[in-house]
Amino acid sequence: MAPTVQERPDVAVFHEIGVIEHLTRMSVARHLPPGMTYAHVELLMRFHRDGDGQTPAELARGMLMSKAAMTSALQKMEAQGFITLLSDVSDRRKKRVRMTRAGREAHAELLKAMKWKMDALREGFTETEFRQALPFLRSLRLFLEDVIQAAEPEAASRR
């Protein structure tokens, strides 16, 4: 007998990923200053992790956002003083995004407010457990990126 949807491991994996993502967003959202959104936090985290100086288009691609959504987020963050948009020195038509002191302070305050949660997470799981999860998660992400970019097979070949 074929497994039910609830018994299928592929469905269960995506369910767990979705719940983890939702719980993470909820946890972070409880610590956001007024006017800051989760997308703003993701951008601050990206700047902290990868450095700033990217173009809005590069950020949109890297964060899987539309250019319009990225422009909106950057405008709001600039109005709050978290980032500044500077002209690219080699191509004045492009802008480069830089995190400001206020952005670095907002990032630090968020991490400080969430420190107890991160400590609890690190106490609940070992570094080895996290490292063991990474190969599968990376492979799954790369597979999904390839599938999304691939052309859809002909209807006849799906039969």
C-alpha positions in Angstrom: 0.0 0.0 0.0 1.3 3.5 -0.9 2.2 5.7 2.0 -0.3 8.5 2.8 0.8 12.1 2.3 1.5 12.4 6.1 3.8 9.4 5.9 5.9 10.5 3.0 9.4 11.7 4.1 9.7 14.3 1.4 6.4 15.9 2.5 7.5 15.7 6.2 10.9 17.3 5.4 9.2 20.3 3.7 6.7 20.6 6.5 9.4 20.7 9.1 11.4 23.3 7.1 8.2 25.4 6.8 7.5 25.2 10.5 11.1 26.0 11.5 11.0 29.1 9.2 7.7 30.3 10.6 8.9 29.9 14.2 12.2 31.7 13.4 10.3 34.6 11.9 7.9 34.8 14.8 10.8 34.7 17.3 12.7 37.5 15.5 9.6 39.6 15.0 9.0 39.9 18.7 12.3 41.8 19.1 12.1 44.2 16.2 12.1 47.9 16.8 9.1 49.9 15.4 9.1 50.1 11.6 11.6 47.3 11.1 10.4 44.2 9.2 11.8 40.7 9.0 13.1 41.5 5.4 15.1 44.4 7.0 16.6 42.0 9.5 17.6 39.6 6.7 19.3 42.4 4.9 21.2 43.5 8.0 22.2 39.9 8.7 23.4 39.6 5.1 25.5 42.8 5.4 27.0 41.7 8.6 27.8 38.2 7.2 28.9 39.1 3.7 29.8 42.8 3.9 28.0 45.6 2.3 28.6 47.4 -1.0 26.4 45.3 -3.2 24.0 46.7 -5.7 20.2 46.5 -5.1 20.0 44.1 -8.1 22.7 41.8 -6.5 20.9 41.9 -3.2 17.5 41.0 -4.8 19.1 38.0 -6.6 20.9 36.8 -3.5 17.8 37.2 -1.3 15.4 35.7 -3.8 13.4 39.0 -3.9 12.0 40.9 -6.8 13.8 44.2 -7.7 10.7 46.1 -6.7 10.5 44.4 -3.3 14.2 45.1 -2.7 13.8 48.7 -3.7 10.9 49.2 -1.3 12.8 47.5 1.5 15.9 49.6 0.9 13.9 52.8 0.7 12.4 52.1 4.1 15.7 51.1 5.6 17.3 54.3 4.2 14.5 56.4 5.7 15.2 54.7 9.1 18.9 55.5 8.8 20.0 51.8 8.7 21.6 52.0 5.2 22.8 54.6 2.7 22.7 54.3 -1.1 25.9 55.6 -2.7 26.7 56.0 -6.4 29.0 53.3 -7.8 32.4 54.9 -8.5 32.9 53.0 -11.7 29.3 53.2 -13.1 27.4 56.2 -11.8 24.1 54.6 -13.0 24.4 52.0 -10.3 23.9 52.3 -6.6 25.8 50.6 -3.8 24.2 49.8 -0.5 26.2 50.5 2.7 25.1 49.8 6.2 25.3 52.8 8.5 26.3 53.0 12.2 22.6 53.0 13.0 22.2 49.8 11.0 25.1 48.1 12.8 23.6 49.2 16.1 20.2 47.9 15.2 21.7 44.6 14.2 23.7 44.4 17.5 20.6 45.3 19.6 18.6 42.5 17.9 21.4 40.0 18.5 21.6 41.1 22.1 17.8 40.8 22.6 17.9 37.3 21.1 21.0 36.1 22.8 19.2 33.9 25.4 17.3 32.2 22.5 20.5 31.5 20.6 22.2 30.2 23.8 19.2 27.9 24.4 19.5 26.6 20.8 23.2 25.9 21.1 22.6 24.1 24.4 19.8 22.0 22.9 21.9 20.8 19.9 25.6 20.1 19.4 27.7 21.7 16.7 28.1 18.2 15.3 24.3 17.9 14.9 24.2 21.2 13.0 27.1 20.2 10.8 25.5 16.8 10.0 22.3 18.5 8.9 24.1 20.9 6.5 25.0 18.5 3.6 21.5 17.4 3.1 20.0 20.9 3.4 22.6 22.3 1.0 22.0 19.5 -1.5 18.2 20.1 -1.3 18.6 23.8 -1.8 20.9 23.3 -4.9 18.5 20.7 -6.3 15.6 23.1 -5.9 17.5 26.0 -7.5 18.2 23.7 -10.5 14.6 22.6 -10.8 13.3 26.1 -10.6 15.7 27.3 -13.3 15.1 24.3 -15.6 12.6 24.4 -18.4 9.4 22.5 -17.8 9.3 19.2 -19.6 6.9 18.6 -22.4 3.4 17.5 -21.3 3.8 14.3 -23.3 7.0 13.3 -21.4 5.3 13.6 -18.1 2.9 10.6 -18.8 
